[in-house]
Amino acid sequence: MQIIRERPCQRRHHRVTAPLVVTVAVCAPQQVADWGIGGLRMDSFAGALPDVGDVLPVSLALPFQGFNISFEEEIEVLRVDVEAASFACAFHALSERGHDLLRHFLDDLIRGKMATVDDTICRIDVPVTPISTQPDPNPTDEIGLSRWPLKTIVMTGLYLMLGLGIFGYSAALIYSNTTQLEVKTAVVSAPLQVLNMPVDGVVQPILLQEGMPVRMGQELARIEDTKLTARIQEARIRSRQARDDFRRAQKQYDIETERLKLYQIVSQVDRDTASAQVEARREALKAADGHLKRIQPLWRKGYATRAQWEAAKERQMKAASALREAEANLELATTMNSASERRHYNHKEFVNDLDVLMLEIDELRGAYEVAESRLELLLDAEKALVVRAPFNGYIAKVFSIGGQALARNKPIALVRKEAPATVTAYLKQDEVLRVGMNDTASVYLPALNRYVPAQVVRIDRSATGVDLKNAEYEWKGPEERSAAVSLRLLEEQQGDAAQILPGLPAIVVFQKRSTSTMYARIAHAE
């Protein structure tokens, strides 16, 4: 005996040879060789063979017990055999109706519930259990009075209770849907503020712990700016250098002031010396004038020579010139002596001038004051790098740890304000039309299993529809929950209020308002 092992079929769907008539384009209807949900195969095709990849509209007809069940589909040619005049194709985007029809006939053909007879699909009758025609041996009207149909009574009562429950629940559901609006997309919220980094730097926490209460203005953390620290160090060096230059100039001024006291003595001596020289030169000029007066008559009478007269004349001129020089020196010495308190002249140049030194001192003092001002500004900027609490509350969340370097505008902590908790409900655009200001609502907190009455305090239809880039409102779709309604909780007790924390889920039940303009006009007229 020879055993033949066939390769397993690689098809995803079963193929059958049951009747299926296909009409391709303008060709005559023709029965397929085999078909399945994935596609079909045509043998001995009467028309022109299509090309591989063509998508053709076809009309399919399933002959079922004398009736044709037809529907329109599209097929995609996968393979063409020119010699056999056949081609294989797959259904292209098979419709839901076509898929269900083919699946139904295919499953029943495989299970044997259907068969083909003379090119027609027929349903095979399924045997059923016959009903007994014998009368009931124990009818209900023949049961004794002491026997009650308990099972019937219990089931009837049970069905009656179930029916009443179902009708009651349906009535309550209809009532709630028509008169109330239940919104499950709500959350308990509170005023929050994110504290961000003012500059790039390292966070040094002072009071950064989750749940810790804080007061307005309290320091929470300090920021160490490395660039600012370097600038402060540089400013301190410049301030120290400017201070040293200023003090050195002051010391030099004091030294020069002491020197001028000595210079004043020297200047007085020079003046006295110049005065004595003037007196000596005057006496010498008088003597030269007297000698010239005596020698001139003698020279005219011939008792003296011309050389003697010229020598006397030259002596008189030198004495006069020496007197003028001495008088100039005396005038200079007198002038320098009068100014010797501020400057000193060494007969060549001014070697010491207190006024010039005072100008230098003033300039260095100004540079020192500017350096000190810059240093104070930088120190004030460093003191300002403090993260403070914006209001009374507590720290809800901390985003950074101590010593962590963060960039500018990075979050540091989240602070919640000490204020009554509110509930924010997000509604659709058609739902927000049924909510009014100051309406009362019921808020259910599943986490606390409590109902809290609330009042509508704010309605914002475009809460999430603001385009910050273009500074305009952007309309949202009707199915998006883009409208926000804020509610204030009422009748909160002090002990329970502490349990209502931000972030708790909430379910809000509103009383629906009518959106009918006619009803509004009637109500307004009344």
Secondary structure as the mmCIF struct_conf table of DSSP 4:
data_model
#
loop_
_struct_conf.conf_type_id
_struct_conf.id
_struct_conf.beg_label_comp_id
_struct_conf.beg_label_asym_id
_struct_conf.beg_label_seq_id
_struct_conf.end_label_comp_id
_struct_conf.end_label_asym_id
_struct_conf.end_label_seq_id
HELX_LH_PP_P HELX_LH_PP_P1 GLU A 6 CYS A 9
BEND BEND1 ARG A 12 HIS A 13
STRN STRN1 VAL A 16 VAL A 16
BEND BEND2 ALA A 18 ALA A 18
STRN STRN2 VAL A 21 VAL A 24
TURN_TY1_P TURN_TY1_P1 ALA A 25 VAL A 26
BEND BEND3 CYS A 27 CYS A 27
HELX_LH_PP_P HELX_LH_PP_P2 ALA A 28 PRO A 29
STRN STRN3 GLN A 30 GLN A 31
BEND BEND4 ALA A 33 ALA A 33
STRN STRN4 ASP A 34 TRP A 35
BEND BEND5 ILE A 37 GLY A 38
STRN STRN5 GLY A 39 MET A 42
BEND BEND6 SER A 44 SER A 44
BEND BEND7 ALA A 46 GLY A 47
HELX_LH_PP_P HELX_LH_PP_P3 ALA A 48 ASP A 51
TURN_TY1_P TURN_TY1_P2 VAL A 52 GLY A 53
STRN STRN6 VAL A 55 PHE A 64
TURN_TY1_P TURN_TY1_P3 GLN A 65 GLY A 66
STRN STRN7 PHE A 67 ASP A 81
TURN_TY1_P TURN_TY1_P4 VAL A 82 ALA A 85
STRN STRN8 SER A 86 PHE A 91
BEND BEND8 HIS A 92 ALA A 93
HELX_RH_AL_P HELX_RH_AL_P1 GLU A 96 ARG A 111
TURN_TY1_P TURN_TY1_P5 GLY A 112 GLY A 112
BEND BEND9 LYS A 113 LYS A 113
STRN STRN9 MET A 114 THR A 116
BEND BEND10 VAL A 117 ASP A 119
STRN STRN10 ILE A 121 ARG A 123
HELX_LH_PP_P HELX_LH_PP_P4 ILE A 124 PRO A 127
HELX_LH_PP_P HELX_LH_PP_P5 THR A 129 SER A 132
BEND BEND11 GLN A 134 GLN A 134
HELX_LH_PP_P HELX_LH_PP_P6 PRO A 135 ASP A 136
BEND BEND12 PRO A 137 ASN A 138
HELX_RH_3T_P HELX_RH_3T_P1 THR A 140 GLU A 142
BEND BEND13 ILE A 143 ILE A 143
TURN_TY1_P TURN_TY1_P6 LEU A 145 SER A 146
HELX_RH_AL_P HELX_RH_AL_P2 LEU A 150 THR A 179
STRN STRN11 GLN A 180 SER A 189
STRN STRN12 LEU A 192 ASN A 196
BEND BEND14 PRO A 198 ASP A 200
STRN STRN13 GLY A 201 PRO A 205
BEND BEND15 ILE A 206 LEU A 207
TURN_TY1_P TURN_TY1_P7 GLU A 210 GLY A 211
STRN STRN14 PRO A 213 VAL A 214
TURN_TY1_P TURN_TY1_P8 MET A 216 GLY A 217
STRN STRN15 GLU A 219 GLU A 224
HELX_RH_AL_P HELX_RH_AL_P3 THR A 226 LYS A 301
TURN_TY1_P TURN_TY1_P9 GLY A 302 GLY A 302
BEND BEND16 TYR A 303 ALA A 304
HELX_RH_AL_P HELX_RH_AL_P4 ARG A 306 SER A 338
TURN_TY1_P TURN_TY1_P10 ALA A 339 ARG A 342
STRN STRN16 ARG A 343 TYR A 345
BEND BEND17 HIS A 347 GLU A 349
STRN STRN17 PHE A 350 ASP A 353
HELX_RH_AL_P HELX_RH_AL_P5 LEU A 354 ALA A 384
STRN STRN18 VAL A 386 ARG A 388
BEND BEND18 PRO A 390 ASN A 392
STRN STRN19 GLY A 393 VAL A 398
TURN_TY1_P TURN_TY1_P11 GLY A 402 GLY A 403
STRN STRN20 ALA A 405 LEU A 406
TURN_TY1_P TURN_TY1_P12 ARG A 408 ASN A 409
STRN STRN21 PRO A 411 LYS A 417
BEND BEND19 GLU A 418 ALA A 419
STRN STRN22 THR A 422 LEU A 427
TURN_TY1_P TURN_TY1_P13 GLN A 429 GLU A 431
HELX_RH_3T_P HELX_RH_3T_P2 VAL A 432 ARG A 434
TURN_TY1_P TURN_TY1_P14 MET A 437 ASN A 438
STRN STRN23 THR A 440 LEU A 445
TURN_TY1_P TURN_TY1_P15 PRO A 446 ASN A 449
STRN STRN24 ARG A 450 ASP A 460
TURN_TY1_P TURN_TY1_P16 ARG A 461 THR A 464
STRN STRN25 VAL A 466 ASP A 467
TURN_TY1_P TURN_TY1_P17 LEU A 468 ALA A 471
STRN STRN26 GLU A 472 TYR A 473
HELX_LH_PP_P HELX_LH_PP_P7 TRP A 475 GLY A 477
TURN_TY1_P TURN_TY1_P18 PRO A 478 GLU A 479
BEND BEND20 GLU A 480 GLU A 480
STRN STRN27 ALA A 483 LEU A 489
BEND BEND21 GLU A 491 GLU A 491
HELX_RH_AL_P HELX_RH_AL_P6 GLN A 494 ALA A 497
TURN_TY1_P TURN_TY1_P19 ALA A 498 GLN A 499
TURN_TY1_P TURN_TY1_P20 PRO A 502 GLY A 503
STRN STRN28 PRO A 505 GLN A 511
HELX_LH_PP_P HELX_LH_PP_P8 LYS A 512 SER A 514
HELX_RH_AL_P HELX_RH_AL_P7 THR A 517 ALA A 525
#
